[in-house]
């Protein structure tokens, strides 16, 4: 794979993650419409909440994608591109496997302390937003890892 292809894949991955993040933010003012797909209970529909877990997971994946987007356009020796790929793959894996699930669990625990209606509202909203953004984040992660794999050991100093 050429460096140009790696760059194009990473641009696409970053754009998809940015759209997912903007979509999760845009869901906040439309949460009553989103929740009406799940329930018609006026107690749940009257509440307002913020889909913290969905927003944080897309934002936390956007950070390494942005860092890699910047680094893929820099001039690097083969050793530098290898180090970049290894470090970013470890950081991304760490975020996906440990940090994001731990934050989701913590946020859910904090929301549960607010009561049953708050928990139901938050779970409906967060699940809807997470499901909707998954159509963008999953392909973005795949494209990012493909780009990382193709960039491994490339000399971009030319």
MORA-V241129 format. One line per field, one symbol per residue. phi: phi as a letter, one per 20 degrees, with the letter a starting at -180 (. if undefined). burial: # if it has 24 or more other C-alpha atoms within 12 Angstrom, else .. A space follows every 10 residues. Layout:
phi=???
burial=???
This chain:
phi=.effffffff ffffffffff fffffffffd fffffffebd fffffeecbd fgffffffff ffffffffgf ffeeecfgff fffgffffff ffffffecff ffffffffff fffepfffff ffffffffff fffffdffff ffffffffff efmeedff
burial=..#..##### ########## #####.##.. ##.##..... ...##..### ########## ##.######. ###..#.... ##.##..##. .#..##...# ...#..##.. #......### ########## ####.###.# ########## ##.#.#..
